Amino acid sequence: MKKNIAIIILMVGLVISMYFNYQFKAYKDNQEVEYTVKLNHGTQMGIKESIFN
């Protein structure tokens, strides 16, 4: 009986986790693109500054 309750609690937790992961997927994707743009921009600025110096 205790084993069944534990399995049910874990399954409910899994479903809730999947729901929130799906809800924030667009935010995570947008954040990843923004980070890549910032990284590329920073790298280009660093190369330009090195050339100017």
CHARMM internal coordinates of N, CA and C (Angstrom, degrees):
IC EDIT
DIST 1 N 1 CA 1.4465
DIST 1 CA 1 C 1.5320
ANGL 1 N 1 CA 1 C 111.30
DIST 1 C 2 N 1.3429
ANGL 1 CA 1 C 2 N 116.27
DIHE 1 N 1 CA 1 C 2 N -45.27
DIST 2 N 2 CA 1.4676
ANGL 1 C 2 N 2 CA 119.50
DIHE 1 CA 1 C 2 N 2 CA 178.80
DIST 2 CA 2 C 1.5233
ANGL 2 N 2 CA 2 C 110.82
DIHE 1 C 2 N 2 CA 2 C -64.92
DIST 2 C 3 N 1.3263
ANGL 2 CA 2 C 3 N 116.13
DIHE 2 N 2 CA 2 C 3 N -34.19
DIST 3 N 3 CA 1.4666
ANGL 2 C 3 N 3 CA 120.13
DIHE 2 CA 2 C 3 N 3 CA 179.90
DIST 3 CA 3 C 1.5302
ANGL 3 N 3 CA 3 C 110.29
DIHE 2 C 3 N 3 CA 3 C -64.95
DIST 3 C 4 N 1.3383
ANGL 3 CA 3 C 4 N 116.96
DIHE 3 N 3 CA 3 C 4 N -40.74
DIST 4 N 4 CA 1.4626
ANGL 3 C 4 N 4 CA 120.87
DIHE 3 CA 3 C 4 N 4 CA 179.38
DIST 4 CA 4 C 1.5221
ANGL 4 N 4 CA 4 C 111.50
DIHE 3 C 4 N 4 CA 4 C -65.30
DIST 4 C 5 N 1.3263
ANGL 4 CA 4 C 5 N 117.02
DIHE 4 N 4 CA 4 C 5 N -39.96
DIST 5 N 5 CA 1.4689
ANGL 4 C 5 N 5 CA 120.64
DIHE 4 CA 4 C 5 N 5 CA 179.12
DIST 5 CA 5 C 1.5222
ANGL 5 N 5 CA 5 C 109.81
DIHE 4 C 5 N 5 CA 5 C -64.63
DIST 5 C 6 N 1.3237
ANGL 5 CA 5 C 6 N 116.93
DIHE 5 N 5 CA 5 C 6 N -41.80
DIST 6 N 6 CA 1.4609
ANGL 5 C 6 N 6 CA 120.45
DIHE 5 CA 5 C 6 N 6 CA 179.07
DIST 6 CA 6 C 1.5287
ANGL 6 N 6 CA 6 C 110.83
DIHE 5 C 6 N 6 CA 6 C -63.12
DIST 6 C 7 N 1.3113
ANGL 6 CA 6 C 7 N 117.60
DIHE 6 N 6 CA 6 C 7 N -41.36
DIST 7 N 7 CA 1.4662
ANGL 6 C 7 N 7 CA 121.53
DIHE 6 CA 6 C 7 N 7 CA 179.30
DIST 7 CA 7 C 1.5304
ANGL 7 N 7 CA 7 C 110.18
DIHE 6 C 7 N 7 CA 7 C -64.74
DIST 7 C 8 N 1.3261
ANGL 7 CA 7 C 8 N 117.60
DIHE 7 N 7 CA 7 C 8 N -41.50
DIST 8 N 8 CA 1.4627
ANGL 7 C 8 N 8 CA 121.18
DIHE 7 CA 7 C 8 N 8 CA 179.16
DIST 8 CA 8 C 1.5233
ANGL 8 N 8 CA 8 C 110.52
DIHE 7 C 8 N 8 CA 8 C -63.76
DIST 8 C 9 N 1.3302
ANGL 8 CA 8 C 9 N 117.46
DIHE 8 N 8 CA 8 C 9 N -43.54
DIST 9 N 9 CA 1.4659
ANGL 8 C 9 N 9 CA 121.27
DIHE 8 CA 8 C 9 N 9 CA 178.98
DIST 9 CA 9 C 1.5279
ANGL 9 N 9 CA 9 C 110.26
DIHE 8 C 9 N 9 CA 9 C -62.46
DIST 9 C 10 N 1.3123
ANGL 9 CA 9 C 10 N 117.92
DIHE 9 N 9 CA 9 C 10 N -42.72
DIST 10 N 10 CA 1.4616
ANGL 9 C 10 N 10 CA 121.29
DIHE 9 CA 9 C 10 N 10 CA 178.53
DIST 10 CA 10 C 1.5274
ANGL 10 N 10 CA 10 C 111.54
DIHE 9 C 10 N 10 CA 10 C -64.52
DIST 10 C 11 N 1.3120
ANGL 10 CA 10 C 11 N 117.57
DIHE 10 N 10 CA 10 C 11 N -40.18
DIST 11 N 11 CA 1.4672
ANGL 10 C 11 N 11 CA 120.77
DIHE 10 CA 10 C 11 N 11 CA 179.12
DIST 11 CA 11 C 1.5290
ANGL 11 N 11 CA 11 C 111.39
DIHE 10 C 11 N 11 CA 11 C -65.73
DIST 11 C 12 N 1.3342
ANGL 11 CA 11 C 12 N 116.78
DIHE 11 N 11 CA 11 C 12 N -41.37
DIST 12 N 12 CA 1.4620
ANGL 11 C 12 N 12 CA 120.39
DIHE 11 CA 11 C 12 N 12 CA 177.72
DIST 12 CA 12 C 1.5259
ANGL 12 N 12 CA 12 C 109.67
DIHE 11 C 12 N 12 CA 12 C -63.33
DIST 12 C 13 N 1.3305
ANGL 12 CA 12 C 13 N 116.94
DIHE 12 N 12 CA 12 C 13 N -42.98
DIST 13 N 13 CA 1.4669
ANGL 12 C 13 N 13 CA 120.94
DIHE 12 CA 12 C 13 N 13 CA 177.47
DIST 13 CA 13 C 1.5204
ANGL 13 N 13 CA 13 C 111.56
DIHE 12 C 13 N 13 CA 13 C -61.26
DIST 13 C 14 N 1.3125
ANGL 13 CA 13 C 14 N 117.08
DIHE 13 N 13 CA 13 C 14 N -39.46
DIST 14 N 14 CA 1.4593
ANGL 13 C 14 N 14 CA 121.49
DIHE 13 CA 13 C 14 N 14 CA 178.94
DIST 14 CA 14 C 1.5279
ANGL 14 N 14 CA 14 C 111.15
DIHE 13 C 14 N 14 CA 14 C -64.55
DIST 14 C 15 N 1.3255
ANGL 14 CA 14 C 15 N 116.51
DIHE 14 N 14 CA 14 C 15 N -44.03
DIST 15 N 15 CA 1.4673
ANGL 14 C 15 N 15 CA 120.62
DIHE 14 CA 14 C 15 N 15 CA 179.85
DIST 15 CA 15 C 1.5332
ANGL 15 N 15 CA 15 C 110.05
DIHE 14 C 15 N 15 CA 15 C -64.16
DIST 15 C 16 N 1.3207
ANGL 15 CA 15 C 16 N 117.83
DIHE 15 N 15 CA 15 C 16 N -43.25
DIST 16 N 16 CA 1.4711
ANGL 15 C 16 N 16 CA 120.89
DIHE 15 CA 15 C 16 N 16 CA 178.71
DIST 16 CA 16 C 1.5204
ANGL 16 N 16 CA 16 C 110.25
DIHE 15 C 16 N 16 CA 16 C -63.28
DIST 16 C 17 N 1.3186
ANGL 16 CA 16 C 17 N 116.94
DIHE 16 N 16 CA 16 C 17 N -42.36
DIST 17 N 17 CA 1.4587
ANGL 16 C 17 N 17 CA 121.03
DIHE 16 CA 16 C 17 N 17 CA 178.74
DIST 17 CA 17 C 1.5256
ANGL 17 N 17 CA 17 C 111.30
DIHE 16 C 17 N 17 CA 17 C -61.86
DIST 17 C 18 N 1.3224
ANGL 17 CA 17 C 18 N 117.11
DIHE 17 N 17 CA 17 C 18 N -44.02
DIST 18 N 18 CA 1.4678
ANGL 17 C 18 N 18 CA 120.78
DIHE 17 CA 17 C 18 N 18 CA 178.65
DIST 18 CA 18 C 1.5309
ANGL 18 N 18 CA 18 C 110.83
DIHE 17 C 18 N 18 CA 18 C -63.56
DIST 18 C 19 N 1.3327
ANGL 18 CA 18 C 19 N 117.19
DIHE 18 N 18 CA 18 C 19 N -38.52
DIST 19 N 19 CA 1.4613
ANGL 18 C 19 N 19 CA 121.14
DIHE 18 CA 18 C 19 N 19 CA 179.86
DIST 19 CA 19 C 1.5267
ANGL 19 N 19 CA 19 C 110.73
DIHE 18 C 19 N 19 CA 19 C -62.51
DIST 19 C 20 N 1.3395
ANGL 19 CA 19 C 20 N 117.04
DIHE 19 N 19 CA 19 C 20 N -48.68
DIST 20 N 20 CA 1.4542
ANGL 19 C 20 N 20 CA 119.56
DIHE 19 CA 19 C 20 N 20 CA -179.04
DIST 20 CA 20 C 1.5198
ANGL 20 N 20 CA 20 C 111.91
DIHE 19 C 20 N 20 CA 20 C -69.02
DIST 20 C 21 N 1.3168
ANGL 20 CA 20 C 21 N 117.57
DIHE 20 N 20 CA 20 C 21 N -34.06
DIST 21 N 21 CA 1.4576
ANGL 20 C 21 N 21 CA 120.49
DIHE 20 CA 20 C 21 N 21 CA 176.78
DIST 21 CA 21 C 1.5270
ANGL 21 N 21 CA 21 C 110.20
DIHE 20 C 21 N 21 CA 21 C -63.03
DIST 21 C 22 N 1.3271
ANGL 21 CA 21 C 22 N 117.47
DIHE 21 N 21 CA 21 C 22 N -40.24
DIST 22 N 22 CA 1.4629
ANGL 21 C 22 N 22 CA 121.72
DIHE 21 CA 21 C 22 N 22 CA 178.06
DIST 22 CA 22 C 1.5293
ANGL 22 N 22 CA 22 C 111.03
DIHE 21 C 22 N 22 CA 22 C -68.41
DIST 22 C 23 N 1.3365
ANGL 22 CA 22 C 23 N 116.89
DIHE 22 N 22 CA 22 C 23 N -38.58
DIST 23 N 23 CA 1.4660
ANGL 22 C 23 N 23 CA 120.81
DIHE 22 CA 22 C 23 N 23 CA -179.20
DIST 23 CA 23 C 1.5252
ANGL 23 N 23 CA 23 C 111.39
DIHE 22 C 23 N 23 CA 23 C -62.87
DIST 23 C 24 N 1.3376
ANGL 23 CA 23 C 24 N 117.52
DIHE 23 N 23 CA 23 C 24 N -39.60
DIST 24 N 24 CA 1.4622
ANGL 23 C 24 N 24 CA 121.41
DIHE 23 CA 23 C 24 N 24 CA -175.09
DIST 24 CA 24 C 1.5239
ANGL 24 N 24 CA 24 C 113.21
DIHE 23 C 24 N 24 CA 24 C -94.87
DIST 24 C 25 N 1.3343
ANGL 24 CA 24 C 25 N 117.82
DIHE 24 N 24 CA 24 C 25 N 10.03
DIST 25 N 25 CA 1.4618
ANGL 24 C 25 N 25 CA 120.62
DIHE 24 CA 24 C 25 N 25 CA -178.28
DIST 25 CA 25 C 1.5304
ANGL 25 N 25 CA 25 C 111.68
DIHE 24 C 25 N 25 CA 25 C -63.07
DIST 25 C 26 N 1.3261
ANGL 25 CA 25 C 26 N 117.84
DIHE 25 N 25 CA 25 C 26 N -43.66
DIST 26 N 26 CA 1.4591
ANGL 25 C 26 N 26 CA 120.89
DIHE 25 CA 25 C 26 N 26 CA -179.46
DIST 26 CA 26 C 1.5313
ANGL 26 N 26 CA 26 C 110.16
DIHE 25 C 26 N 26 CA 26 C -63.36
DIST 26 C 27 N 1.3185
ANGL 26 CA 26 C 27 N 116.97
DIHE 26 N 26 CA 26 C 27 N -39.52
DIST 27 N 27 CA 1.4644
ANGL 26 C 27 N 27 CA 120.61
DIHE 26 CA 26 C 27 N 27 CA 178.90
DIST 27 CA 27 C 1.5280
ANGL 27 N 27 CA 27 C 110.99
DIHE 26 C 27 N 27 CA 27 C -64.94
DIST 27 C 28 N 1.3237
ANGL 27 CA 27 C 28 N 116.55
DIHE 27 N 27 CA 27 C 28 N -42.72
DIST 28 N 28 CA 1.4689
ANGL 27 C 28 N 28 CA 120.71
DIHE 27 CA 27 C 28 N 28 CA 179.74
DIST 28 CA 28 C 1.5294
ANGL 28 N 28 CA 28 C 111.10
DIHE 27 C 28 N 28 CA 28 C -64.99
DIST 28 C 29 N 1.3455
ANGL 28 CA 28 C 29 N 116.76
DIHE 28 N 28 CA 28 C 29 N -42.68
DIST 29 N 29 CA 1.4656
ANGL 28 C 29 N 29 CA 120.30
DIHE 28 CA 28 C 29 N 29 CA 178.80
DIST 29 CA 29 C 1.5217
ANGL 29 N 29 CA 29 C 110.81
DIHE 28 C 29 N 29 CA 29 C -62.52
DIST 29 C 30 N 1.3211
ANGL 29 CA 29 C 30 N 116.84
DIHE 29 N 29 CA 29 C 30 N -43.63
DIST 30 N 30 CA 1.4622
ANGL 29 C 30 N 30 CA 121.27
DIHE 29 CA 29 C 30 N 30 CA 179.52
DIST 30 CA 30 C 1.5261
ANGL 30 N 30 CA 30 C 110.65
DIHE 29 C 30 N 30 CA 30 C -63.68
DIST 30 C 31 N 1.3158
ANGL 30 CA 30 C 31 N 116.76
DIHE 30 N 30 CA 30 C 31 N -40.04
DIST 31 N 31 CA 1.4588
ANGL 30 C 31 N 31 CA 121.29
DIHE 30 CA 30 C 31 N 31 CA 179.81
DIST 31 CA 31 C 1.5262
ANGL 31 N 31 CA 31 C 110.53
DIHE 30 C 31 N 31 CA 31 C -65.01
DIST 31 C 32 N 1.3260
ANGL 31 CA 31 C 32 N 117.74
DIHE 31 N 31 CA 31 C 32 N -38.58
DIST 32 N 32 CA 1.4598
ANGL 31 C 32 N 32 CA 121.70
DIHE 31 CA 31 C 32 N 32 CA -179.81
DIST 32 CA 32 C 1.5282
ANGL 32 N 32 CA 32 C 110.72
DIHE 31 C 32 N 32 CA 32 C -66.25
DIST 32 C 33 N 1.3391
ANGL 32 CA 32 C 33 N 117.51
DIHE 32 N 32 CA 32 C 33 N -42.46
DIST 33 N 33 CA 1.4629
ANGL 32 C 33 N 33 CA 121.17
DIHE 32 CA 32 C 33 N 33 CA 178.95
DIST 33 CA 33 C 1.5250
ANGL 33 N 33 CA 33 C 109.67
DIHE 32 C 33 N 33 CA 33 C -64.08
DIST 33 C 34 N 1.3315
ANGL 33 CA 33 C 34 N 116.59
DIHE 33 N 33 CA 33 C 34 N -43.43
DIST 34 N 34 CA 1.4619
ANGL 33 C 34 N 34 CA 121.16
DIHE 33 CA 33 C 34 N 34 CA -179.52
DIST 34 CA 34 C 1.5274
ANGL 34 N 34 CA 34 C 110.53
DIHE 33 C 34 N 34 CA 34 C -61.71
DIST 34 C 35 N 1.3318
ANGL 34 CA 34 C 35 N 117.16
DIHE 34 N 34 CA 34 C 35 N -40.89
DIST 35 N 35 CA 1.4556
ANGL 34 C 35 N 35 CA 121.19
DIHE 34 CA 34 C 35 N 35 CA 179.10
DIST 35 CA 35 C 1.5303
ANGL 35 N 35 CA 35 C 110.54
DIHE 34 C 35 N 35 CA 35 C -64.29
DIST 35 C 36 N 1.3308
ANGL 35 CA 35 C 36 N 117.22
DIHE 35 N 35 CA 35 C 36 N -41.64
DIST 36 N 36 CA 1.4660
ANGL 35 C 36 N 36 CA 120.95
DIHE 35 CA 35 C 36 N 36 CA 179.76
DIST 36 CA 36 C 1.5264
ANGL 36 N 36 CA 36 C 110.37
DIHE 35 C 36 N 36 CA 36 C -63.52
DIST 36 C 37 N 1.3270
ANGL 36 CA 36 C 37 N 117.19
DIHE 36 N 36 CA 36 C 37 N -42.35
DIST 37 N 37 CA 1.4720
ANGL 36 C 37 N 37 CA 120.83
DIHE 36 CA 36 C 37 N 37 CA 178.98
DIST 37 CA 37 C 1.5260
ANGL 37 N 37 CA 37 C 109.95
DIHE 36 C 37 N 37 CA 37 C -62.42
DIST 37 C 38 N 1.3347
ANGL 37 CA 37 C 38 N 116.42
DIHE 37 N 37 CA 37 C 38 N -44.98
DIST 38 N 38 CA 1.4680
ANGL 37 C 38 N 38 CA 120.06
DIHE 37 CA 37 C 38 N 38 CA 179.55
DIST 38 CA 38 C 1.5258
ANGL 38 N 38 CA 38 C 110.81
DIHE 37 C 38 N 38 CA 38 C -63.13
DIST 38 C 39 N 1.3296
ANGL 38 CA 38 C 39 N 116.99
DIHE 38 N 38 CA 38 C 39 N -40.84
DIST 39 N 39 CA 1.4641
ANGL 38 C 39 N 39 CA 120.79
DIHE 38 CA 38 C 39 N 39 CA -179.82
DIST 39 CA 39 C 1.5212
ANGL 39 N 39 CA 39 C 110.37
DIHE 38 C 39 N 39 CA 39 C -64.14
DIST 39 C 40 N 1.3282
ANGL 39 CA 39 C 40 N 117.48
DIHE 39 N 39 CA 39 C 40 N -45.41
DIST 40 N 40 CA 1.4673
ANGL 39 C 40 N 40 CA 120.83
DIHE 39 CA 39 C 40 N 40 CA 178.80
DIST 40 CA 40 C 1.5246
ANGL 40 N 40 CA 40 C 110.95
DIHE 39 C 40 N 40 CA 40 C -63.72
DIST 40 C 41 N 1.3137
ANGL 40 CA 40 C 41 N 117.06
DIHE 40 N 40 CA 40 C 41 N -42.96
DIST 41 N 41 CA 1.4620
ANGL 40 C 41 N 41 CA 120.90
DIHE 40 CA 40 C 41 N 41 CA -179.45
DIST 41 CA 41 C 1.5355
ANGL 41 N 41 CA 41 C 109.94
DIHE 40 C 41 N 41 CA 41 C -63.59
DIST 41 C 42 N 1.3351
ANGL 41 CA 41 C 42 N 116.59
DIHE 41 N 41 CA 41 C 42 N -43.61
DIST 42 N 42 CA 1.4626
ANGL 41 C 42 N 42 CA 120.34
DIHE 41 CA 41 C 42 N 42 CA 179.28
DIST 42 CA 42 C 1.5153
ANGL 42 N 42 CA 42 C 111.99
DIHE 41 C 42 N 42 CA 42 C -63.68
DIST 42 C 43 N 1.3098
ANGL 42 CA 42 C 43 N 117.03
DIHE 42 N 42 CA 42 C 43 N -39.40
DIST 43 N 43 CA 1.4672
ANGL 42 C 43 N 43 CA 120.82
DIHE 42 CA 42 C 43 N 43 CA 179.14
DIST 43 CA 43 C 1.5308
ANGL 43 N 43 CA 43 C 110.35
DIHE 42 C 43 N 43 CA 43 C -66.49
DIST 43 C 44 N 1.3167
ANGL 43 CA 43 C 44 N 117.08
DIHE 43 N 43 CA 43 C 44 N -42.66
DIST 44 N 44 CA 1.4660
ANGL 43 C 44 N 44 CA 120.33
DIHE 43 CA 43 C 44 N 44 CA 179.56
DIST 44 CA 44 C 1.5202
ANGL 44 N 44 CA 44 C 110.90
DIHE 43 C 44 N 44 CA 44 C -65.00
DIST 44 C 45 N 1.3261
ANGL 44 CA 44 C 45 N 117.03
DIHE 44 N 44 CA 44 C 45 N -41.64
DIST 45 N 45 CA 1.4663
ANGL 44 C 45 N 45 CA 120.03
DIHE 44 CA 44 C 45 N 45 CA 179.19
DIST 45 CA 45 C 1.5264
ANGL 45 N 45 CA 45 C 110.42
DIHE 44 C 45 N 45 CA 45 C -64.49
DIST 45 C 46 N 1.3180
ANGL 45 CA 45 C 46 N 116.51
DIHE 45 N 45 CA 45 C 46 N -38.71
DIST 46 N 46 CA 1.4632
ANGL 45 C 46 N 46 CA 119.99
DIHE 45 CA 45 C 46 N 46 CA 178.74
DIST 46 CA 46 C 1.5135
ANGL 46 N 46 CA 46 C 111.83
DIHE 45 C 46 N 46 CA 46 C -63.70
DIST 46 C 47 N 1.3244
ANGL 46 CA 46 C 47 N 117.11
DIHE 46 N 46 CA 46 C 47 N -40.28
DIST 47 N 47 CA 1.4713
ANGL 46 C 47 N 47 CA 121.07
DIHE 46 CA 46 C 47 N 47 CA 179.16
DIST 47 CA 47 C 1.5242
ANGL 47 N 47 CA 47 C 109.62
DIHE 46 C 47 N 47 CA 47 C -66.98
DIST 47 C 48 N 1.3534
ANGL 47 CA 47 C 48 N 116.85
DIHE 47 N 47 CA 47 C 48 N -43.16
DIST 48 N 48 CA 1.4704
ANGL 47 C 48 N 48 CA 119.95
DIHE 47 CA 47 C 48 N 48 CA 179.82
DIST 48 CA 48 C 1.5331
ANGL 48 N 48 CA 48 C 111.24
DIHE 47 C 48 N 48 CA 48 C -63.57
DIST 48 C 49 N 1.3299
ANGL 48 CA 48 C 49 N 116.14
DIHE 48 N 48 CA 48 C 49 N -42.29
DIST 49 N 49 CA 1.4665
ANGL 48 C 49 N 49 CA 119.36
DIHE 48 CA 48 C 49 N 49 CA 179.63
DIST 49 CA 49 C 1.5208
ANGL 49 N 49 CA 49 C 111.01
DIHE 48 C 49 N 49 CA 49 C -63.76
DIST 49 C 50 N 1.3182
ANGL 49 CA 49 C 50 N 117.15
DIHE 49 N 49 CA 49 C 50 N -38.29
DIST 50 N 50 CA 1.4666
ANGL 49 C 50 N 50 CA 120.25
DIHE 49 CA 49 C 50 N 50 CA 178.78
DIST 50 CA 50 C 1.5263
ANGL 50 N 50 CA 50 C 110.73
DIHE 49 C 50 N 50 CA 50 C -64.48
DIST 50 C 51 N 1.3384
ANGL 50 CA 50 C 51 N 116.52
DIHE 50 N 50 CA 50 C 51 N -39.69
DIST 51 N 51 CA 1.4649
ANGL 50 C 51 N 51 CA 119.85
DIHE 50 CA 50 C 51 N 51 CA 179.54
DIST 51 CA 51 C 1.5150
ANGL 51 N 51 CA 51 C 110.57
DIHE 50 C 51 N 51 CA 51 C -66.73
DIST 51 C 52 N 1.3562
ANGL 51 CA 51 C 52 N 116.67
DIHE 51 N 51 CA 51 C 52 N -42.36
DIST 52 N 52 CA 1.4682
ANGL 51 C 52 N 52 CA 120.41
DIHE 51 CA 51 C 52 N 52 CA -179.49
DIST 52 CA 52 C 1.5190
ANGL 52 N 52 CA 52 C 111.49
DIHE 51 C 52 N 52 CA 52 C -65.32
DIST 52 C 53 N 1.3156
ANGL 52 CA 52 C 53 N 117.21
DIHE 52 N 52 CA 52 C 53 N -33.86
DIST 53 N 53 CA 1.4619
ANGL 52 C 53 N 53 CA 120.24
DIHE 52 CA 52 C 53 N 53 CA -179.60
DIST 53 CA 53 C 1.5232
ANGL 53 N 53 CA 53 C 109.31
DIHE 52 C 53 N 53 CA 53 C -78.09
END
COOR INIT
IC SEED 1 N 1 CA 1 C
IC BUILD
